[in-house]
Amino acid sequence: MGYPTNNGANADSTIRKKGKKIMRHFSRLCLLLAITVAAAALPAFSQQVKGDSELGLSGSLFFNHSSPHTTNGQADMSYGYYFKKNDQAGFDTVTNISNQGSATDLSVYLQGRYRHLFPIKSNPMFYPFAGVKGGLYLDSPAGQASTTKVFVGTGEAGFKQYISKKTALEVAYNFLYMNLANSDFAHETSSQVTFGFTYTFGGPKSKH
């Protein structure tokens, strides 16, 4: 018993549509890569200097060590002040809001931070960095009047790629520790990979 003759045509059409979709995604990836490479090849000029301020916005994927299949997305806003050209002090705020039916669960990270940037002589627009953060995790569970307060500490490592004099792309790995009662190390720690943008402003008038 044979199959209807139009199945082959339908299959070919589906394959072509999938192929076009893959090519569109591939083209976008190539464009992003080209922009990054072009930015890295721009002439050298000064980026952050002592006295500058910096605002950052990043998105992240959150992986829980005790539940590897559980992930979460969140937004991270930050402010930093360069008290030296390659040394920054500031703070981060991360807010998570999850809706559980008619109730809302709100949690907030508030951390002070220090970050050091490592200049690369051959590419003054690319800066690896490392830093530490410390502060509080505040959690207001849905349906409860009380707020949980937990100490949280973070170590970070990543890189900053300037795409203009004031704007940069950032990628960072963060290792988080939360001081939870009656918990083991796997439940107290987690890993976080962030992707974001920063904007530098202020500083000496002669720079701008």
C-alpha positions in Angstrom: 0.0 0.0 0.0 1.6 3.3 -1.1 1.6 6.7 0.6 -0.2 9.7 -1.0 2.0 11.3 -3.6 1.8 14.8 -2.0 3.6 13.8 1.2 6.9 14.1 -0.5 6.2 17.6 -1.6 5.0 18.5 1.9 8.2 17.1 3.4 10.3 19.0 1.0 8.4 22.2 1.7 8.9 21.7 5.5 12.6 21.1 5.0 13.0 24.2 3.0 11.2 26.3 5.6 13.3 24.9 8.4 16.4 25.5 6.3 15.5 29.2 5.7 14.8 29.6 9.4 18.2 28.2 10.3 19.9 30.4 7.8 18.2 33.5 9.2 19.4 32.6 12.7 22.9 31.9 11.3 22.9 35.2 9.5 22.0 37.1 12.7 24.8 35.3 14.6 27.3 36.2 11.9 26.2 39.8 12.0 26.6 40.0 15.8 30.0 38.4 15.5 31.0 40.9 12.8 29.9 43.8 15.0 32.0 42.5 17.9 35.1 42.0 15.7 34.7 45.4 14.2 34.4 47.0 17.6 37.6 45.3 18.7 39.4 46.6 15.7 38.5 50.3 16.3 41.4 52.7 16.9 42.6 52.9 20.5 41.2 55.6 22.8 40.6 56.1 26.5 37.6 54.5 28.1 37.0 54.7 31.9 39.2 57.1 33.9 39.4 58.0 37.5 36.3 59.9 38.6 33.9 58.2 36.1 30.6 56.7 37.1 29.1 53.6 35.4 25.5 52.3 35.1 25.0 48.7 34.2 22.0 46.5 33.1 22.3 42.8 32.5 20.2 39.7 32.2 21.2 36.3 33.6 20.5 32.6 33.7 20.4 31.2 37.2 21.4 27.5 37.8 20.8 26.0 41.3 23.4 23.5 42.4 20.9 21.4 44.3 18.5 21.3 41.3 20.6 21.4 38.1 17.5 21.3 35.9 16.0 24.4 37.5 16.7 27.8 35.9 15.5 31.3 36.4 15.9 34.6 34.6 16.4 38.0 36.2 17.5 41.6 35.7 20.6 43.1 37.4 21.1 46.9 37.8 24.3 48.3 39.0 26.2 51.5 39.8 30.0 51.8 40.0 32.4 54.6 40.7 36.0 54.5 39.4 38.2 55.7 42.3 41.1 54.6 40.1 41.3 54.1 36.3 40.9 50.3 36.7 39.4 50.0 40.2 35.6 50.4 40.8 33.4 50.4 43.9 29.7 50.4 43.8 26.5 48.3 44.4 24.2 45.9 42.7 20.5 45.4 43.0 18.7 42.4 41.7 14.9 42.0 42.0 12.9 38.8 41.4 9.2 38.9 41.2 7.2 35.7 40.7 3.5 35.3 40.5 1.9 32.4 42.2 -1.7 32.5 41.3 -3.2 35.4 43.2 -0.1 35.9 45.3 3.3 37.5 44.5 6.7 36.4 45.8 9.3 39.2 46.0 13.0 38.7 46.5 15.8 41.3 46.3 19.6 41.1 46.4 21.4 44.2 47.7 25.2 44.0 47.4 28.1 46.3 47.6 30.9 45.4 45.2 34.6 46.0 44.3 35.9 45.2 40.8 39.4 45.4 39.3 39.9 45.6 35.5 43.0 44.2 33.9 44.2 46.4 30.9 45.4 44.7 27.8 48.1 46.7 26.0 47.4 45.1 22.6 43.7 45.9 22.8 42.8 48.9 25.0 39.1 48.3 24.4 39.0 44.8 26.0 39.2 44.4 29.8 39.1 41.2 31.7 38.0 41.8 35.3 37.6 40.1 38.7 35.6 41.2 41.8 33.8 40.5 45.0 30.4 41.4 46.3 28.7 41.2 49.7 25.3 42.1 51.2 21.8 40.9 51.9 19.2 38.7 50.2 15.7 39.8 51.2 12.8 37.4 50.5 9.1 38.1 51.1 7.3 34.8 50.4 3.8 34.9 49.0 1.2 34.8 51.7 3.6 35.6 54.6 4.0 38.9 56.4 7.6 38.4 57.5 10.7 39.0 55.4 13.7 36.7 55.4 17.1 38.3 55.6 20.2 36.2 54.6 23.8 37.2 54.1 25.0 36.7 50.5 28.6 36.8 49.1 29.6 36.7 45.4 32.9 36.2 43.5 32.9 37.3 39.9 35.2 37.0 36.8 34.5 38.1 33.3 35.3 40.6 30.5 34.3 44.0 29.2 34.4 44.9 25.5 33.9 48.5 24.7 31.9 49.2 21.5 32.1 53.0 21.8 33.9 55.5 24.1 31.2 55.2 26.7 29.3 51.9 26.1 30.5 48.3 26.7 29.3 44.8 26.5 29.9 42.6 29.6 29.9 38.8 30.2 30.6 37.5 33.7 30.5 34.3 35.7 29.3 34.7 39.4 29.7 32.2 42.2 27.1 33.0 44.9 27.1 31.9 48.5 24.1 32.3 50.8 24.4 31.7 54.5 21.3 29.4 55.0 20.5 27.7 58.2 20.5 23.9 58.3 21.7 23.6 54.7 24.6 21.9 52.9 27.1 23.6 50.6 25.1 22.5 47.4 22.0 24.3 48.7 24.0 27.4 49.8 25.8 28.0 46.5 24.8 28.6 42.9 26.3 29.7 39.6 25.2 32.6 37.5 26.2 33.7 34.0 25.4 37.3 33.1 25.2 39.2 29.8 24.8 43.0 29.8 25.6 46.5 28.9 27.3 49.4 30.7 27.3 53.1 30.2 30.1 55.3 31.5 29.6 59.0 32.3 30.9 61.9 34.4 34.6 62.1 35.2 37.0 64.9 34.2 35.5 67.4 31.8 38.7 67.3 29.7 37.9 63.7 28.8 34.6 64.5 27.2 
